[in-house]
Amino acid sequence: MLHKALLSMTLLGITGNVWAGGLMVYEVGQEGAGLANAGAAVLATDPSILMNNPAGLTELAGTQVSANGQLMLGDITFSRDDGNDFDGNEGGNALKYFPSGSAFISHQLNDRAAIGFGMVGNFGLAVNYDDDWAGRYFTQKSSLIGLAFQPTIAYKVTDDLSVGVGPRIMFGRFVTEIAVDNNPLGLGNAEDGQLKYKDTDWGMGVTVGVLYDLSERTKLGLSYVSKIKLKFEDNPDFDGISNPLLNVALGRINADQLNVDMTVPQTALASISHQLNNQWKVLGSVGWQDWSEFGKIGVEVDGNPNGSSVSRSVDRNYKDTWHLSLGAQNQITQKLRLNMGVGYDSSAVDDKDRTVDVPMGEAWRLATGFNYQVDETLSVNMNYTLIWMGDMSVEQSKRNGETLSGEFKNAAIHVIGGGATWRF
């Protein structure tokens, strides 16, 4: 049983690392990013609507192509407190920068039907701490990237009602590195080893939506995105394992495969817009995300010489989240439109369950931007969002009782994005 216990010590950080960047990102550079997701399921100003509500494609004339990009600049820095037991520094800024983007195309088949295709990276983030920081046995660096592809078809059932559907095909990539304690019993002064793991997988879900004109000035949009399952399974690499007991344990177990299963949350979104006059439009959204299912992680190491395996299932106590946003558009001139919005997302974790691999909490969004119509065939947009998470405490312990304790103070992410839409 000793080799199993030692292996558990070695792999203790893995179940946490799959959480790095377990976030649904609303911003992908599109015009709606300047509204903090307000009206996302009714804002059919370009083909990016298919990401939030495929029914919105019936609102677009001719053929339209949209390309967008953005850069996320984080300020997420950990500070230890008196309850911390680990040596090392405080890790630096865990999210220095993270680029992402999107591309969409729509085509009007006739007065009733339209098709489209979208490619968007709106799931996942990354953390990257200093290698020798105090929380190195929980995570050093990790990234989980989800890139979604969605062919879409939409149909206008009546003059007021449109429906849309499209499979959402996701490519997932998971990379993680953690330090391995070569002195698991506190004896000796050997340098840390390291575990490295990376793999990719494909998963599939579906997006469905409805768009309804309540009146000439008011639109209602409803959409649903199903869950997508990803399974990562590859060989973990161990470097610098100098502790002989750990080497024996890893040799006897012959850990040739590590399985990490996760579920990208299902989501539901309701949006409304109302045209106050020729200049002003107000928008709002209410959303739900099923993070409670994403919070269950299974880890399995196959290859035990006795034919058995070591497996653990950890529930990170994640809970479903709710989203609320309000925004407005001001058509200042025939060519220039200003956007502004505020949004709130509840936290997927209670303070006692927060971990350093995903410094997640409740988040406020303050967003603004503009859209400029260059001519009949081209419009461009720019936007900025402040994602404010504030102070987030962390108290995370190993099985031997050692505790990493501290706080992320004034945590925030700045998102700068923009794009262009061509119409033919």
Number of C-alpha atoms within 10 A of each C-alpha: 7 11 17 17 12 19 21 17 18 25 18 18 22 22 20 19 27 23 28 27 22 25 20 17 13 17 28 28 28 30 30 32 28 33 32 31 31 30 30 32 31 31 24 21 14 26 29 34 24 32 29 28 33 38 34 32 32 27 22 18 17 12 17 20 21 22 22 23 19 22 19 23 17 19 20 23 20 26 16 20 14 8 12 18 14 16 12 12 17 19 20 16 17 23 20 17 18 14 15 21 21 24 23 24 24 28 22 19 15 11 12 15 20 26 24 23 21 23 21 20 23 20 21 21 25 24 27 21 25 18 19 16 18 24 28 28 26 25 30 27 22 26 23 23 23 26 20 23 22 24 20 26 24 28 23 22 11 10 10 13 17 24 25 25 24 25 18 24 19 25 16 22 18 24 18 23 26 27 27 26 22 24 16 15 9 9 8 10 9 13 15 19 17 21 22 17 19 19 18 17 15 17 18 17 18 17 25 25 26 24 27 21 17 14 10 9 12 17 21 22 28 25 26 21 23 18 21 18 18 22 17 20 20 14 15 19 13 18 13 15 20 15 17 10 17 24 18 15 20 20 13 15 22 14 20 15 15 21 19 20 17 19 19 26 23 19 20 20 23 24 27 25 26 19 16 11 10 9 13 15 18 20 25 26 25 22 19 19 23 21 24 18 20 24 23 17 20 16 17 16 23 17 16 17 11 8 8 11 15 16 13 14 11 12 14 20 17 19 18 18 18 19 20 21 24 22 25 23 22 17 18 12 11 9 13 16 18 22 24 24 26 23 22 20 20 16 20 24 23 15 14 11 14 22 25 28 27 22 24 23 21 18 19 22 22 20 25 23 23 22 24 17 17 11 10 10 11 16 19 20 24 24 26 25 25 20 23 19 22 16 14 21 23 23 19 18 15 13 9 10 9 13 18 25 23 20 18 21 16 13 22 22 20 18 23 23 25 24 22 22 24 17 19 11
